[in-house]
């Protein structure tokens, strides 16, 4: 990191702020996430978050990429997930009020740490049709959570991959495995084809028994720092 820092103007507000955040991330690590910049480009970060407790994401390790603008922290970063998760598309910039899709909501006092905390909080919320969102069933999300621990995603240059691998090893040491109760629930629930076959045996014209997804995200109690909007 020291070699990379030498090529930046340390009086630049963005560089100064980013280096402060790197130092804070390293001196005050969290069990719920880890994020660090690339050695050769401090505006490019890799991160991993831990699936929120008591949800179908619990135990999962979800990697992603952050791009900080040259005007950071006065303009917001962009975020994308790299690990299949069933809530957000992979390699697609996420539309959140903390992201570059909605710069009008961003506050310079927010940081990478703030944004990652908000992202974790958004994992179990309804997608509401927002850009980059998915609405997988809980069973599918649990299966992805289990699989996410097996190996980190393969993405980018060797330098980036090395950082991804290091972050994954750190998160594995902090994140407990997917609870057995969730694993059992995932194994016991019928697949879509099984459920379809079972329904066709019972009635010829069966109605969908699943509860509709609540698409009105405004009714959800959201973290103070973030909101996911339906429009990009």
C-alpha positions as a Markdown table, in Angstrom:
| # | Residue | x | y | z |
|---|---|---|---|---|
| 1 | Unk | 0.0 | 0.0 | 0.0 |
| 2 | Unk | 2.8 | 2.4 | 0.8 |
| 3 | Unk | 4.3 | 2.1 | -2.7 |
| 4 | Unk | 0.9 | 2.9 | -4.2 |
| 5 | Unk | 0.3 | 5.9 | -1.9 |
| 6 | Unk | 3.5 | 7.5 | -3.1 |
| 7 | Unk | 1.9 | 8.2 | -6.6 |
| 8 | Unk | -1.0 | 10.1 | -5.1 |
| 9 | Unk | -1.2 | 13.7 | -3.9 |
| 10 | Unk | -1.7 | 13.3 | -0.2 |
| 11 | Unk | -3.3 | 16.8 | -0.1 |
| 12 | Unk | -6.1 | 15.7 | -2.4 |
| 13 | Unk | -9.3 | 15.6 | -0.3 |
| 14 | Unk | -10.3 | 12.2 | -1.8 |
| 15 | Unk | -6.9 | 10.6 | -1.3 |
| 16 | Unk | -6.7 | 11.9 | 2.2 |
| 17 | Unk | -10.2 | 10.6 | 3.1 |
| 18 | Unk | -9.7 | 7.2 | 1.5 |
| 19 | Unk | -6.4 | 6.7 | 3.4 |
| 20 | Unk | -8.2 | 7.6 | 6.7 |
| 21 | Unk | -10.9 | 5.0 | 5.9 |
| 22 | Unk | -8.3 | 2.3 | 5.1 |
| 23 | Unk | -6.6 | 3.0 | 8.4 |
| 24 | Unk | -9.9 | 2.9 | 10.3 |
| 25 | Unk | -11.0 | -0.3 | 8.6 |
| 26 | Unk | -7.7 | -2.0 | 9.6 |
| 27 | Unk | -7.6 | -0.7 | 13.2 |
| 28 | Unk | -11.3 | -1.4 | 13.9 |
| 29 | Unk | -12.2 | -4.5 | 12.0 |
| 30 | Unk | -15.8 | -5.9 | 12.0 |
| 31 | Unk | -17.0 | -9.5 | 12.1 |
| 32 | Unk | -19.8 | -8.5 | 9.7 |
| 33 | Unk | -17.7 | -7.1 | 6.8 |
| 34 | Unk | -14.2 | -6.4 | 5.5 |
| 35 | Unk | -13.2 | -4.0 | 2.7 |
| 36 | Unk | -9.9 | -2.8 | 1.4 |
| 37 | Unk | -8.6 | -1.0 | -1.7 |
| 38 | Unk | -6.4 | -2.5 | -4.4 |
| 39 | Unk | -2.7 | -2.0 | -3.9 |
| 40 | Unk | -2.3 | -0.1 | -7.1 |
| 41 | Unk | -5.5 | 1.9 | -7.1 |
| 42 | Unk | -7.0 | 3.1 | -3.8 |
| 43 | Unk | -10.2 | 4.2 | -5.6 |
| 44 | Unk | -11.0 | 0.5 | -6.3 |
| 45 | Unk | -12.1 | -1.6 | -3.3 |
| 46 | Unk | -13.1 | -5.1 | -2.7 |
| 47 | Unk | -15.4 | -6.1 | 0.1 |
| 48 | Unk | -17.2 | -9.0 | 1.6 |
| 49 | Unk | -20.3 | -8.9 | 3.9 |
| 50 | Unk | -21.7 | -11.5 | 6.2 |
| 51 | Unk | -25.3 | -12.5 | 5.7 |
| 52 | Unk | -27.6 | -10.9 | 8.3 |
| 53 | Unk | -28.5 | -13.1 | 11.3 |
| 54 | Unk | -31.9 | -14.7 | 11.6 |
| 55 | Unk | -32.4 | -14.6 | 7.8 |
| 56 | Unk | -32.0 | -17.0 | 4.9 |
| 57 | Unk | -28.7 | -15.3 | 4.2 |
| 58 | Unk | -27.2 | -16.1 | 7.6 |
| 59 | Unk | -23.8 | -17.7 | 7.4 |
| 60 | Unk | -23.3 | -16.6 | 3.8 |
| 61 | Unk | -20.2 | -14.6 | 2.7 |
| 62 | Unk | -21.0 | -12.2 | -0.1 |
| 63 | Unk | -18.2 | -10.5 | -2.1 |
| 64 | Unk | -18.4 | -7.3 | -4.0 |
| 65 | Unk | -16.7 | -4.4 | -5.6 |
| 66 | Unk | -16.7 | -0.7 | -4.8 |
| 67 | Unk | -15.6 | 2.1 | -7.1 |
| 68 | Unk | -15.0 | 5.5 | -5.4 |
| 69 | Unk | -15.2 | 8.6 | -7.6 |
| 70 | Unk | -12.4 | 11.1 | -7.9 |
| 71 | Unk | -14.7 | 13.6 | -6.0 |
| 72 | Unk | -15.2 | 11.2 | -3.0 |
| 73 | Unk | -16.5 | 11.8 | -0.4 |
| 74 | Unk | -18.6 | 14.6 | -2.0 |
| 75 | Unk | -20.0 | 12.1 | -4.6 |
| 76 | Unk | -21.1 | 8.6 | -3.7 |
| 77 | Unk | -19.5 | 5.3 | -4.7 |
| 78 | Unk | -20.9 | 2.6 | -6.8 |
| 79 | Unk | -21.4 | -1.0 | -5.6 |
| 80 | Unk | -21.8 | -4.4 | -7.2 |
| 81 | Unk | -22.1 | -7.9 | -5.8 |
| 82 | Unk | -19.9 | -10.7 | -7.2 |
| 83 | Unk | -21.3 | -13.6 | -5.2 |
| 84 | Unk | -24.6 | -15.2 | -6.3 |
| 85 | Unk | -27.0 | -14.4 | -3.5 |
| 86 | Unk | -30.6 | -14.3 | -4.7 |
| 87 | Unk | -31.2 | -10.7 | -3.6 |
| 88 | Unk | -29.0 | -8.6 | -6.0 |
| 89 | Unk | -27.7 | -9.4 | -9.5 |
| 90 | Unk | -24.0 | -10.0 | -9.8 |
| 91 | Unk | -21.7 | -7.7 | -11.6 |
| 92 | Unk | -24.5 | -5.1 | -11.8 |
| 93 | Unk | -24.3 | -1.7 | -10.1 |
| 94 | Unk | -26.9 | -1.7 | -7.3 |
| 95 | Unk | -29.5 | 1.0 | -7.1 |
| 96 | Unk | -29.5 | 2.3 | -3.5 |
| 97 | Unk | -29.7 | 5.7 | -2.0 |
| 98 | Unk | -26.1 | 5.3 | -0.8 |
| 99 | Unk | -24.9 | 4.6 | -4.3 |
| 100 | Unk | -24.1 | 6.7 | -7.4 |
| 101 | Unk | -27.6 | 6.1 | -8.8 |
| 102 | Unk | -28.9 | 8.7 | -6.3 |
| 103 | Unk | -26.2 | 11.2 | -5.6 |
| 104 | Unk | -28.8 | 13.6 | -4.2 |
| 105 | Unk | -29.2 | 11.4 | -1.1 |
| 106 | Unk | -25.5 | 10.9 | -0.4 |
| 107 | Unk | -23.8 | 12.7 | 2.5 |
| 108 | Unk | -20.0 | 13.3 | 2.7 |
| 109 | Unk | -20.0 | 12.2 | 6.3 |
| 110 | Unk | -20.9 | 8.6 | 5.2 |
| 111 | Unk | -18.1 | 6.2 | 4.5 |
| 112 | Unk | -17.5 | 2.7 | 3.0 |
| 113 | Unk | -18.2 | 1.3 | 6.5 |
| 114 | Unk | -21.5 | 3.1 | 6.6 |
| 115 | Unk | -22.5 | 1.9 | 3.2 |
| 116 | Unk | -21.6 | -1.8 | 4.0 |
| 117 | Unk | -23.7 | -1.7 | 7.2 |
| 118 | Unk | -26.6 | -0.4 | 5.1 |
| 119 | Unk | -26.1 | -3.0 | 2.4 |
| 120 | Unk | -26.3 | -5.8 | 5.0 |
| 121 | Unk | -29.6 | -4.3 | 6.3 |
| 122 | Unk | -31.0 | -4.3 | 2.8 |
| 123 | Unk | -30.3 | -8.0 | 2.1 |
| 124 | Unk | -33.6 | -9.4 | 3.6 |
| 125 | Unk | -35.9 | -6.6 | 2.4 |
| 126 | Unk | -38.3 | -6.8 | -0.6 |
| 127 | Unk | -36.7 | -5.8 | -3.9 |
| 128 | Unk | -39.5 | -3.6 | -5.0 |
| 129 | Unk | -38.4 | -3.9 | -8.6 |
| 130 | Unk | -35.3 | -1.8 | -8.1 |
| 131 | Unk | -32.4 | -1.9 | -10.6 |
| 132 | Unk | -30.1 | -4.8 | -10.0 |
| 133 | Unk | -32.5 | -6.6 | -7.6 |
| 134 | Unk | -33.7 | -10.2 | -7.5 |
| 135 | Unk | -36.5 | -12.0 | -5.7 |
| 136 | Unk | -35.4 | -15.6 | -5.2 |
| 137 | Unk | -37.3 | -17.9 | -2.9 |
| 138 | Unk | -35.8 | -18.4 | 0.7 |
| 139 | Unk | -34.8 | -21.9 | -0.1 |
| 140 | Unk | -32.8 | -20.9 | -3.0 |
| 141 | Unk | -31.1 | -18.1 | -1.0 |
| 142 | Unk | -30.2 | -20.5 | 1.8 |
| 143 | Unk | -28.6 | -22.8 | -0.8 |
| 144 | Unk | -26.6 | -19.9 | -2.2 |
| 145 | Unk | -25.6 | -18.9 | 1.4 |
| 146 | Unk | -24.2 | -22.4 | 1.9 |
| 147 | Unk | -22.4 | -22.4 | -1.4 |
| 148 | Unk | -20.9 | -18.9 | -0.9 |
| 149 | Unk | -18.6 | -20.2 | 1.8 |
| 150 | Unk | -17.0 | -22.9 | -0.4 |
| 151 | Unk | -14.8 | -20.5 | -2.4 |
| 152 | Unk | -14.5 | -16.8 | -3.2 |
| 153 | Unk | -15.6 | -15.6 | -6.7 |
| 154 | Unk | -13.0 | -15.5 | -9.5 |
| 155 | Unk | -12.9 | -11.9 | -10.7 |
| 156 | Unk | -10.4 | -9.5 | -12.3 |
| 157 | Unk | -6.7 | -9.3 | -12.2 |
| 158 | Unk | -4.4 | -11.5 | -10.1 |
| 159 | Unk | -3.9 | -8.6 | -7.8 |
| 160 | Unk | -7.6 | -8.2 | -7.3 |
| 161 | Unk | -8.1 | -12.0 | -6.9 |
| 162 | Unk | -5.4 | -12.1 | -4.2 |
| 163 | Unk | -7.3 | -9.5 | -2.2 |
| 164 | Unk | -10.6 | -11.3 | -2.7 |
| 165 | Unk | -9.0 | -14.5 | -1.4 |
| 166 | Unk | -7.5 | -12.7 | 1.6 |
| 167 | Unk | -10.9 | -11.1 | 2.5 |
| 168 | Unk | -12.7 | -14.5 | 2.1 |
| 169 | Unk | -10.2 | -16.2 | 4.5 |
| 170 | Unk | -10.8 | -13.4 | 7.0 |
| 171 | Unk | -14.6 | -13.6 | 6.7 |
| 172 | Unk | -14.5 | -17.4 | 7.1 |
| 173 | Unk | -12.6 | -17.0 | 10.4 |
| 174 | Unk | -15.3 | -14.6 | 11.6 |
| 175 | Unk | -18.6 | -15.8 | 10.1 |
| 176 | Unk | -20.2 | -18.9 | 11.7 |
| 177 | Unk | -21.5 | -21.6 | 9.4 |
| 178 | Unk | -25.0 | -21.6 | 8.1 |
| 179 | Unk | -27.2 | -22.8 | 11.0 |
| 180 | Unk | -28.2 | -26.5 | 10.9 |
| 181 | Unk | -31.9 | -25.5 | 11.2 |
| 182 | Unk | -31.6 | -23.5 | 8.0 |
| 183 | Unk | -29.7 | -26.3 | 6.2 |
| 184 | Unk | -32.4 | -28.8 | 7.2 |
| 185 | Unk | -35.2 | -26.4 | 6.1 |
| 186 | Unk | -33.5 | -26.0 | 2.8 |
| 187 | Unk | -33.2 | -29.8 | 2.4 |
| 188 | Unk | -36.8 | -30.5 | 3.5 |
| 189 | Unk | -38.6 | -27.9 | 1.4 |
| 190 | Unk | -39.7 | -29.3 | -2.0 |
| 191 | Unk | -38.2 | -27.9 | -5.2 |
| 192 | Unk | -40.3 | -25.8 | -7.6 |
| 193 | Unk | -40.9 | -28.9 | -9.8 |
| 194 | Unk | -41.8 | -31.1 | -6.8 |
| 195 | Unk | -44.2 | -28.5 | -5.5 |
| 196 | Unk | -45.8 | -28.1 | -8.9 |
| 197 | Unk | -46.3 | -31.9 | -9.3 |
| 198 | Unk | -47.8 | -32.1 | -5.8 |
| 199 | Unk | -50.2 | -29.3 | -6.6 |
| 200 | Unk | -51.4 | -30.9 | -9.8 |
| 201 | Unk | -52.2 | -34.1 | -8.0 |
| 202 | Unk | -54.5 | -32.4 | -5.5 |
| 203 | Unk | -56.5 | -30.1 | -7.8 |
| 204 | Unk | -56.8 | -29.4 | -11.4 |
| 205 | Unk | -57.0 | -25.6 | -11.1 |
| 206 | Unk | -54.9 | -24.8 | -8.0 |
| 207 | Unk | -54.4 | -21.3 | -6.8 |
| 208 | Unk | -51.1 | -19.9 | -5.8 |
| 209 | Unk | -50.8 | -20.2 | -2.1 |
| 210 | Unk | -47.7 | -18.0 | -1.7 |
| 211 | Unk | -48.1 | -14.7 | -0.1 |
| 212 | Unk | -47.6 | -11.8 | -2.5 |
| 213 | Unk | -44.4 | -9.9 | -2.1 |
| 214 | Unk | -44.9 | -6.5 | -0.6 |
| 215 | Unk | -43.6 | -4.1 | -3.2 |
| 216 | Unk | -44.2 | -0.9 | -1.2 |
| 217 | Unk | -40.7 | -0.4 | 0.3 |
| 218 | Unk | -41.8 | 2.9 | 1.8 |
| 219 | Unk | -43.6 | 0.9 | 4.5 |
| 220 | Unk | -40.4 | -0.8 | 5.6 |
| 221 | Unk | -38.5 | 0.6 | 8.4 |
| 222 | Unk | -35.2 | 1.4 | 6.7 |
| 223 | Unk | -31.7 | 2.2 | 7.9 |
| 224 | Unk | -31.3 | 5.9 | 8.3 |
| 225 | Unk | -28.5 | 6.1 | 5.8 |
| 226 | Unk | -30.0 | 4.2 | 2.9 |
| 227 | Unk | -33.0 | 3.6 | 0.8 |
| 228 | Unk | -33.5 | 1.4 | -2.3 |
| 229 | Unk | -35.6 | 2.9 | -5.0 |
| 230 | Unk | -37.6 | 1.3 | -7.8 |
| 231 | Unk | -36.2 | 3.7 | -10.3 |
| 232 | Unk | -32.5 | 4.0 | -11.2 |
